[in-house]
Amino acid sequence: MTDNLTGVWDGTYVQPRVGMVTFLATLIETGGALGGNVTEPCITPGCPLSIHNASIAGHRSGSAVSFVKRYEPPGYGYDKVTYEGVVNADATEIDGRWRLPGTGWSGTFLMVRSTKPAQSIATEERTKEPAR
């Protein structure tokens, strides 16, 4: 397994009063810079969106990983979230904490490198989205 973080990652985070939320992240690492995107279900009661999309921008230095997740569009209780974690020795897991800037909200997260090819995961996600 490569130590580059580029790939598809299955993730979970724990949010107070809600519990565990799953997400799917695609990371691209170039020279220590991290970019990518995330899709996750809307968990806010009354949210008109079933799926939230977000972009990721951050960096990696050794085993330390940090990034900001920005929801697109912001709103519905979502804007940006900061993540700080540690990647394991074989670059298959990232474990750490998230926090909502300007609030006391924080929790844990875990990302596990997916074994499925990116194309099959993208196709699966599209089939889960409701018809508009």
PyMOL CGO cylinders between C-alpha atoms (Angstrom):
from pymol import cmd
from pymol.cgo import CYLINDER

trace = [
    CYLINDER, 0.00, 0.00, 0.00, 1.27, 3.44, -0.88, 0.3, 1, 1, 1, 1, 1, 1,
    CYLINDER, 1.27, 3.44, -0.88, 1.71, 6.10, 1.79, 0.3, 1, 1, 1, 1, 1, 1,
    CYLINDER, 1.71, 6.10, 1.79, 0.12, 8.70, -0.53, 0.3, 1, 1, 1, 1, 1, 1,
    CYLINDER, 0.12, 8.70, -0.53, -3.41, 9.54, 0.67, 0.3, 1, 1, 1, 1, 1, 1,
    CYLINDER, -3.41, 9.54, 0.67, -4.89, 9.87, -2.82, 0.3, 1, 1, 1, 1, 1, 1,
    CYLINDER, -4.89, 9.87, -2.82, -7.92, 7.61, -3.05, 0.3, 1, 1, 1, 1, 1, 1,
    CYLINDER, -7.92, 7.61, -3.05, -11.43, 6.94, -1.87, 0.3, 1, 1, 1, 1, 1, 1,
    CYLINDER, -11.43, 6.94, -1.87, -12.08, 6.79, 1.87, 0.3, 1, 1, 1, 1, 1, 1,
    CYLINDER, -12.08, 6.79, 1.87, -15.09, 5.57, 3.86, 0.3, 1, 1, 1, 1, 1, 1,
    CYLINDER, -15.09, 5.57, 3.86, -15.55, 7.71, 6.94, 0.3, 1, 1, 1, 1, 1, 1,
    CYLINDER, -15.55, 7.71, 6.94, -17.55, 8.19, 10.09, 0.3, 1, 1, 1, 1, 1, 1,
    CYLINDER, -17.55, 8.19, 10.09, -17.74, 11.01, 12.57, 0.3, 1, 1, 1, 1, 1, 1,
    CYLINDER, -17.74, 11.01, 12.57, -19.50, 11.21, 15.90, 0.3, 1, 1, 1, 1, 1, 1,
    CYLINDER, -19.50, 11.21, 15.90, -21.66, 14.27, 16.46, 0.3, 1, 1, 1, 1, 1, 1,
    CYLINDER, -21.66, 14.27, 16.46, -23.10, 15.21, 19.87, 0.3, 1, 1, 1, 1, 1, 1,
    CYLINDER, -23.10, 15.21, 19.87, -26.85, 14.54, 20.20, 0.3, 1, 1, 1, 1, 1, 1,
    CYLINDER, -26.85, 14.54, 20.20, -26.85, 12.76, 16.83, 0.3, 1, 1, 1, 1, 1, 1,
    CYLINDER, -26.85, 12.76, 16.83, -24.42, 9.87, 17.02, 0.3, 1, 1, 1, 1, 1, 1,
    CYLINDER, -24.42, 9.87, 17.02, -22.43, 8.37, 14.18, 0.3, 1, 1, 1, 1, 1, 1,
    CYLINDER, -22.43, 8.37, 14.18, -22.66, 9.86, 10.68, 0.3, 1, 1, 1, 1, 1, 1,
    CYLINDER, -22.66, 9.86, 10.68, -21.14, 8.16, 7.64, 0.3, 1, 1, 1, 1, 1, 1,
    CYLINDER, -21.14, 8.16, 7.64, -19.45, 9.94, 4.73, 0.3, 1, 1, 1, 1, 1, 1,
    CYLINDER, -19.45, 9.94, 4.73, -17.52, 9.19, 1.56, 0.3, 1, 1, 1, 1, 1, 1,
    CYLINDER, -17.52, 9.19, 1.56, -14.36, 11.18, 0.82, 0.3, 1, 1, 1, 1, 1, 1,
    CYLINDER, -14.36, 11.18, 0.82, -12.14, 11.34, -2.22, 0.3, 1, 1, 1, 1, 1, 1,
    CYLINDER, -12.14, 11.34, -2.22, -8.69, 12.69, -1.34, 0.3, 1, 1, 1, 1, 1, 1,
    CYLINDER, -8.69, 12.69, -1.34, -5.98, 13.92, -3.68, 0.3, 1, 1, 1, 1, 1, 1,
    CYLINDER, -5.98, 13.92, -3.68, -2.51, 14.43, -2.20, 0.3, 1, 1, 1, 1, 1, 1,
    CYLINDER, -2.51, 14.43, -2.20, 0.13, 16.33, -4.15, 0.3, 1, 1, 1, 1, 1, 1,
    CYLINDER, 0.13, 16.33, -4.15, 3.39, 17.27, -2.45, 0.3, 1, 1, 1, 1, 1, 1,
    CYLINDER, 3.39, 17.27, -2.45, 1.78, 17.28, 1.00, 0.3, 1, 1, 1, 1, 1, 1,
    CYLINDER, 1.78, 17.28, 1.00, -1.21, 19.39, -0.10, 0.3, 1, 1, 1, 1, 1, 1,
    CYLINDER, -1.21, 19.39, -0.10, -4.60, 17.72, 0.29, 0.3, 1, 1, 1, 1, 1, 1,
    CYLINDER, -4.60, 17.72, 0.29, -7.70, 18.40, -1.76, 0.3, 1, 1, 1, 1, 1, 1,
    CYLINDER, -7.70, 18.40, -1.76, -10.84, 16.50, -2.55, 0.3, 1, 1, 1, 1, 1, 1,
    CYLINDER, -10.84, 16.50, -2.55, -14.52, 16.22, -1.81, 0.3, 1, 1, 1, 1, 1, 1,
    CYLINDER, -14.52, 16.22, -1.81, -16.99, 14.63, 0.58, 0.3, 1, 1, 1, 1, 1, 1,
    CYLINDER, -16.99, 14.63, 0.58, -20.59, 13.46, 0.33, 0.3, 1, 1, 1, 1, 1, 1,
    CYLINDER, -20.59, 13.46, 0.33, -22.68, 12.76, 3.42, 0.3, 1, 1, 1, 1, 1, 1,
    CYLINDER, -22.68, 12.76, 3.42, -26.34, 12.58, 4.40, 0.3, 1, 1, 1, 1, 1, 1,
    CYLINDER, -26.34, 12.58, 4.40, -28.08, 15.63, 5.85, 0.3, 1, 1, 1, 1, 1, 1,
    CYLINDER, -28.08, 15.63, 5.85, -28.84, 14.91, 9.50, 0.3, 1, 1, 1, 1, 1, 1,
    CYLINDER, -28.84, 14.91, 9.50, -30.48, 18.23, 10.38, 0.3, 1, 1, 1, 1, 1, 1,
    CYLINDER, -30.48, 18.23, 10.38, -34.23, 17.83, 11.01, 0.3, 1, 1, 1, 1, 1, 1,
    CYLINDER, -34.23, 17.83, 11.01, -36.22, 19.45, 8.20, 0.3, 1, 1, 1, 1, 1, 1,
    CYLINDER, -36.22, 19.45, 8.20, -33.18, 19.72, 5.92, 0.3, 1, 1, 1, 1, 1, 1,
    CYLINDER, -33.18, 19.72, 5.92, -34.34, 20.07, 2.28, 0.3, 1, 1, 1, 1, 1, 1,
    CYLINDER, -34.34, 20.07, 2.28, -31.19, 18.30, 1.03, 0.3, 1, 1, 1, 1, 1, 1,
    CYLINDER, -31.19, 18.30, 1.03, -30.79, 14.56, 1.37, 0.3, 1, 1, 1, 1, 1, 1,
    CYLINDER, -30.79, 14.56, 1.37, -27.04, 14.67, 0.59, 0.3, 1, 1, 1, 1, 1, 1,
    CYLINDER, -27.04, 14.67, 0.59, -24.48, 17.35, 1.40, 0.3, 1, 1, 1, 1, 1, 1,
    CYLINDER, -24.48, 17.35, 1.40, -21.43, 17.93, -0.77, 0.3, 1, 1, 1, 1, 1, 1,
    CYLINDER, -21.43, 17.93, -0.77, -18.27, 19.52, 0.57, 0.3, 1, 1, 1, 1, 1, 1,
    CYLINDER, -18.27, 19.52, 0.57, -14.76, 20.32, -0.62, 0.3, 1, 1, 1, 1, 1, 1,
    CYLINDER, -14.76, 20.32, -0.62, -11.58, 19.56, 1.31, 0.3, 1, 1, 1, 1, 1, 1,
    CYLINDER, -11.58, 19.56, 1.31, -8.44, 21.68, 1.46, 0.3, 1, 1, 1, 1, 1, 1,
    CYLINDER, -8.44, 21.68, 1.46, -5.53, 20.97, 3.79, 0.3, 1, 1, 1, 1, 1, 1,
    CYLINDER, -5.53, 20.97, 3.79, -2.13, 19.38, 4.16, 0.3, 1, 1, 1, 1, 1, 1,
    CYLINDER, -2.13, 19.38, 4.16, -0.19, 16.42, 5.43, 0.3, 1, 1, 1, 1, 1, 1,
    CYLINDER, -0.19, 16.42, 5.43, 3.18, 16.47, 7.17, 0.3, 1, 1, 1, 1, 1, 1,
    CYLINDER, 3.18, 16.47, 7.17, 4.47, 13.00, 8.04, 0.3, 1, 1, 1, 1, 1, 1,
    CYLINDER, 4.47, 13.00, 8.04, 1.65, 11.26, 9.87, 0.3, 1, 1, 1, 1, 1, 1,
    CYLINDER, 1.65, 11.26, 9.87, -0.16, 14.52, 10.78, 0.3, 1, 1, 1, 1, 1, 1,
    CYLINDER, -0.16, 14.52, 10.78, -3.17, 15.39, 8.61, 0.3, 1, 1, 1, 1, 1, 1,
    CYLINDER, -3.17, 15.39, 8.61, -5.28, 18.53, 8.81, 0.3, 1, 1, 1, 1, 1, 1,
    CYLINDER, -5.28, 18.53, 8.81, -7.95, 19.91, 6.52, 0.3, 1, 1, 1, 1, 1, 1,
    CYLINDER, -7.95, 19.91, 6.52, -11.00, 22.14, 6.34, 0.3, 1, 1, 1, 1, 1, 1,
    CYLINDER, -11.00, 22.14, 6.34, -14.24, 20.74, 4.96, 0.3, 1, 1, 1, 1, 1, 1,
    CYLINDER, -14.24, 20.74, 4.96, -16.43, 23.44, 3.34, 0.3, 1, 1, 1, 1, 1, 1,
    CYLINDER, -16.43, 23.44, 3.34, -20.02, 22.61, 2.52, 0.3, 1, 1, 1, 1, 1, 1,
    CYLINDER, -20.02, 22.61, 2.52, -21.34, 23.62, -0.90, 0.3, 1, 1, 1, 1, 1, 1,
    CYLINDER, -21.34, 23.62, -0.90, -23.68, 25.38, -0.56, 0.3, 1, 1, 1, 1, 1, 1,
    CYLINDER, -23.68, 25.38, -0.56, -23.25, 26.44, 3.07, 0.3, 1, 1, 1, 1, 1, 1,
    CYLINDER, -23.25, 26.44, 3.07, -26.34, 26.53, 5.24, 0.3, 1, 1, 1, 1, 1, 1,
    CYLINDER, -26.34, 26.53, 5.24, -28.79, 24.18, 6.92, 0.3, 1, 1, 1, 1, 1, 1,
    CYLINDER, -28.79, 24.18, 6.92, -26.50, 24.23, 9.95, 0.3, 1, 1, 1, 1, 1, 1,
    CYLINDER, -26.50, 24.23, 9.95, -23.45, 23.47, 7.80, 0.3, 1, 1, 1, 1, 1, 1,
    CYLINDER, -23.45, 23.47, 7.80, -20.58, 25.73, 6.72, 0.3, 1, 1, 1, 1, 1, 1,
    CYLINDER, -20.58, 25.73, 6.72, -17.04, 24.60, 7.49, 0.3, 1, 1, 1, 1, 1, 1,
    CYLINDER, -17.04, 24.60, 7.49, -15.49, 22.04, 9.81, 0.3, 1, 1, 1, 1, 1, 1,
    CYLINDER, -15.49, 22.04, 9.81, -11.81, 21.61, 10.73, 0.3, 1, 1, 1, 1, 1, 1,
    CYLINDER, -11.81, 21.61, 10.73, -10.26, 18.16, 10.99, 0.3, 1, 1, 1, 1, 1, 1,
    CYLINDER, -10.26, 18.16, 10.99, -6.95, 17.12, 12.60, 0.3, 1, 1, 1, 1, 1, 1,
    CYLINDER, -6.95, 17.12, 12.60, -5.80, 13.54, 12.61, 0.3, 1, 1, 1, 1, 1, 1,
    CYLINDER, -5.80, 13.54, 12.61, -3.05, 10.99, 12.29, 0.3, 1, 1, 1, 1, 1, 1,
    CYLINDER, -3.05, 10.99, 12.29, -2.56, 8.57, 9.42, 0.3, 1, 1, 1, 1, 1, 1,
    CYLINDER, -2.56, 8.57, 9.42, -1.46, 5.05, 10.37, 0.3, 1, 1, 1, 1, 1, 1,
    CYLINDER, -1.46, 5.05, 10.37, 1.84, 3.49, 9.19, 0.3, 1, 1, 1, 1, 1, 1,
    CYLINDER, 1.84, 3.49, 9.19, 0.41, 1.79, 6.09, 0.3, 1, 1, 1, 1, 1, 1,
    CYLINDER, 0.41, 1.79, 6.09, -1.79, 4.80, 5.12, 0.3, 1, 1, 1, 1, 1, 1,
    CYLINDER, -1.79, 4.80, 5.12, -5.06, 2.88, 5.40, 0.3, 1, 1, 1, 1, 1, 1,
    CYLINDER, -5.06, 2.88, 5.40, -6.66, 4.84, 8.28, 0.3, 1, 1, 1, 1, 1, 1,
    CYLINDER, -6.66, 4.84, 8.28, -6.88, 8.45, 9.43, 0.3, 1, 1, 1, 1, 1, 1,
    CYLINDER, -6.88, 8.45, 9.43, -8.07, 8.89, 13.01, 0.3, 1, 1, 1, 1, 1, 1,
    CYLINDER, -8.07, 8.89, 13.01, -8.64, 12.18, 14.80, 0.3, 1, 1, 1, 1, 1, 1,
    CYLINDER, -8.64, 12.18, 14.80, -10.94, 14.99, 15.90, 0.3, 1, 1, 1, 1, 1, 1,
    CYLINDER, -10.94, 14.99, 15.90, -13.18, 17.48, 14.11, 0.3, 1, 1, 1, 1, 1, 1,
    CYLINDER, -13.18, 17.48, 14.11, -14.45, 20.79, 15.44, 0.3, 1, 1, 1, 1, 1, 1,
    CYLINDER, -14.45, 20.79, 15.44, -16.87, 23.45, 14.38, 0.3, 1, 1, 1, 1, 1, 1,
    CYLINDER, -16.87, 23.45, 14.38, -15.03, 26.81, 14.55, 0.3, 1, 1, 1, 1, 1, 1,
    CYLINDER, -15.03, 26.81, 14.55, -16.62, 29.39, 16.83, 0.3, 1, 1, 1, 1, 1, 1,
    CYLINDER, -16.62, 29.39, 16.83, -18.60, 26.80, 18.76, 0.3, 1, 1, 1, 1, 1, 1,
    CYLINDER, -18.60, 26.80, 18.76, -17.88, 24.21, 21.40, 0.3, 1, 1, 1, 1, 1, 1,
    CYLINDER, -17.88, 24.21, 21.40, -18.92, 21.42, 19.05, 0.3, 1, 1, 1, 1, 1, 1,
    CYLINDER, -18.92, 21.42, 19.05, -16.35, 18.73, 18.36, 0.3, 1, 1, 1, 1, 1, 1,
    CYLINDER, -16.35, 18.73, 18.36, -16.02, 14.98, 18.10, 0.3, 1, 1, 1, 1, 1, 1,
    CYLINDER, -16.02, 14.98, 18.10, -14.02, 12.12, 16.71, 0.3, 1, 1, 1, 1, 1, 1,
    CYLINDER, -14.02, 12.12, 16.71, -13.69, 10.85, 13.16, 0.3, 1, 1, 1, 1, 1, 1,
    CYLINDER, -13.69, 10.85, 13.16, -12.24, 7.83, 11.41, 0.3, 1, 1, 1, 1, 1, 1,
    CYLINDER, -12.24, 7.83, 11.41, -11.50, 7.42, 7.71, 0.3, 1, 1, 1, 1, 1, 1,
    CYLINDER, -11.50, 7.42, 7.71, -10.62, 4.02, 6.22, 0.3, 1, 1, 1, 1, 1, 1,
    CYLINDER, -10.62, 4.02, 6.22, -9.20, 3.65, 2.72, 0.3, 1, 1, 1, 1, 1, 1,
    CYLINDER, -9.20, 3.65, 2.72, -11.79, 1.98, 0.51, 0.3, 1, 1, 1, 1, 1, 1,
    CYLINDER, -11.79, 1.98, 0.51, -10.91, -1.19, -1.33, 0.3, 1, 1, 1, 1, 1, 1,
    CYLINDER, -10.91, -1.19, -1.33, -13.41, -0.41, -4.14, 0.3, 1, 1, 1, 1, 1, 1,
    CYLINDER, -13.41, -0.41, -4.14, -12.29, 1.46, -7.27, 0.3, 1, 1, 1, 1, 1, 1,
    CYLINDER, -12.29, 1.46, -7.27, -13.32, 5.14, -7.28, 0.3, 1, 1, 1, 1, 1, 1,
    CYLINDER, -13.32, 5.14, -7.28, -15.52, 4.75, -10.39, 0.3, 1, 1, 1, 1, 1, 1,
    CYLINDER, -15.52, 4.75, -10.39, -17.71, 2.03, -8.83, 0.3, 1, 1, 1, 1, 1, 1,
    CYLINDER, -17.71, 2.03, -8.83, -18.20, 4.08, -5.67, 0.3, 1, 1, 1, 1, 1, 1,
    CYLINDER, -18.20, 4.08, -5.67, -19.16, 7.20, -7.65, 0.3, 1, 1, 1, 1, 1, 1,
    CYLINDER, -19.16, 7.20, -7.65, -21.69, 5.13, -9.60, 0.3, 1, 1, 1, 1, 1, 1,
    CYLINDER, -21.69, 5.13, -9.60, -23.14, 3.70, -6.36, 0.3, 1, 1, 1, 1, 1, 1,
    CYLINDER, -23.14, 3.70, -6.36, -23.49, 7.20, -4.87, 0.3, 1, 1, 1, 1, 1, 1,
    CYLINDER, -23.49, 7.20, -4.87, -25.32, 8.48, -7.98, 0.3, 1, 1, 1, 1, 1, 1,
    CYLINDER, -25.32, 8.48, -7.98, -27.80, 5.60, -7.81, 0.3, 1, 1, 1, 1, 1, 1,
    CYLINDER, -27.80, 5.60, -7.81, -28.58, 6.48, -4.15, 0.3, 1, 1, 1, 1, 1, 1,
    CYLINDER, -28.58, 6.48, -4.15, -29.45, 10.11, -4.96, 0.3, 1, 1, 1, 1, 1, 1,
    CYLINDER, -29.45, 10.11, -4.96, -33.18, 10.83, -5.35, 0.3, 1, 1, 1, 1, 1, 1,
    CYLINDER, -33.18, 10.83, -5.35, -34.50, 11.78, -8.77, 0.3, 1, 1, 1, 1, 1, 1,
    CYLINDER, -34.50, 11.78, -8.77, -35.12, 15.49, -9.14, 0.3, 1, 1, 1, 1, 1, 1,
]
cmd.load_cgo(trace, "trace")
